[in-house]
Amino acid sequence: MDRIGDYYVAMDGNDDWSGTLPEPNRSKTDGPFATLERAQAAVRDVVRAGLQRNVRVLVREGTYYLKDRLFLSEADSGTQEHSITWAAYPNEEVNLVGGVRLTDWQPYQGDIWEAAIPEGAQVRQVIENGR
């Protein structure tokens, strides 16, 4: 697979990896990051060092559950000479979900199911199968 970005984020990534490969290598010792937050930290390191080139972060296909808001600020910005671009990997669909995924659903009463809500989560809506 060709490298068309500087950093990658993927569902099968690992935040301990370099983030510079679009998919894990054969030995699973390097590959994309797992989270947008880790990619953001890597980009901020480049910006802090003095942006000398365009930087492109490509997010691989999948649904990413953000544990917190993703704040973009001047620390994430390019310059007049060099840009920073965040995009979905070509021909792949990316969904960013600002919430937590509820798992371990259990029958409650009749057609009603229940799941524990993580401590500290503020529930405003629940979406199931896109509805």
C-alpha positions in Angstrom: 0.0 0.0 0.0 1.4 3.4 -1.0 2.1 6.1 1.6 0.0 9.1 0.6 -0.1 10.7 4.0 2.3 11.7 6.8 0.2 10.1 9.6 -2.5 7.6 9.6 -5.2 6.6 12.1 -6.9 3.2 11.8 -9.2 0.9 13.8 -6.4 -1.7 14.0 -3.8 0.9 14.9 -1.8 1.4 18.1 -0.9 4.7 19.7 2.5 3.3 20.6 3.4 3.0 16.9 4.9 5.7 14.6 1.6 6.4 12.9 3.5 6.7 9.6 2.2 3.5 7.9 -1.3 3.2 6.5 -1.7 -0.4 7.9 0.1 -2.5 10.4 3.3 -4.1 9.2 3.6 -7.9 9.0 5.2 -8.3 12.4 2.6 -5.9 14.0 5.4 -3.7 15.4 4.5 -0.5 13.6 1.6 1.0 11.7 -1.1 3.6 12.1 -2.2 5.3 15.3 -5.4 4.1 17.0 -6.7 7.5 18.0 -7.2 11.0 16.5 -5.8 12.4 19.8 -2.5 10.6 19.2 -2.3 11.9 15.7 -3.0 15.4 16.9 -0.1 15.1 19.4 2.2 14.0 16.6 1.1 16.9 14.4 1.6 19.4 17.2 5.1 18.1 17.7 5.8 18.9 14.0 4.3 22.3 14.4 6.3 23.0 17.6 9.5 22.1 15.8 8.7 24.6 13.0 6.5 23.4 10.2 8.8 22.9 7.2 6.4 20.9 4.9 2.7 20.2 4.3 1.3 17.6 6.7 -1.5 15.2 5.8 -3.3 13.0 8.4 -5.5 10.3 6.8 -8.1 8.4 8.8 -8.9 4.9 7.7 -12.4 3.5 7.4 -14.4 2.9 10.5 -16.4 4.4 13.4 -14.3 6.2 15.9 -15.8 6.9 19.3 -14.3 10.1 20.8 -14.0 9.9 24.6 -13.9 13.7 24.8 -14.2 16.6 22.4 -11.4 17.0 19.8 -10.3 20.6 20.1 -8.4 22.1 17.2 -6.5 25.3 17.9 -3.6 27.4 16.6 -1.3 24.5 17.8 -3.0 22.4 15.1 -2.8 24.9 12.3 -0.6 25.3 9.3 1.1 28.4 8.1 1.0 30.6 5.0 3.6 28.3 3.4 2.6 24.9 4.7 -0.8 23.3 5.3 -2.1 20.7 7.7 -4.9 18.5 6.3 -7.1 16.0 8.1 -9.1 13.7 5.7 -10.6 10.3 5.3 -8.4 7.9 3.5 -9.3 7.9 -0.2 -12.5 5.9 -1.0 -13.1 5.0 2.7 -15.9 6.2 4.9 -15.1 7.6 8.4 -17.6 8.2 11.1 -16.6 10.3 14.2 -19.0 9.8 17.1 -18.8 12.1 20.0 -19.9 9.7 22.7 -19.4 6.4 24.2 -20.3 3.0 22.9 -22.6 1.1 25.2 -21.9 -2.6 25.3 -23.1 -5.7 27.3 -26.8 -5.1 26.6 -29.0 -7.4 28.8 -32.8 -8.1 28.6 -34.7 -6.0 31.0 -38.5 -6.4 30.5 -40.2 -7.7 27.4 -38.7 -5.9 24.4 -36.7 -3.5 26.6 -33.0 -3.9 26.9 -30.5 -2.2 29.3 -26.8 -1.4 29.5 -24.7 0.3 32.1 -23.7 3.9 31.3 -20.1 4.7 32.1 -19.6 6.9 35.2 -19.4 10.5 34.3 -21.1 10.1 30.9 -23.8 12.7 30.2 -26.4 11.1 28.1 -28.4 13.3 25.7 -29.4 10.7 23.2 -29.0 7.0 22.4 -28.6 5.9 18.8 -29.1 2.3 17.8 -28.6 1.1 14.2 -28.4 4.7 13.0 -31.7 5.7 14.7 
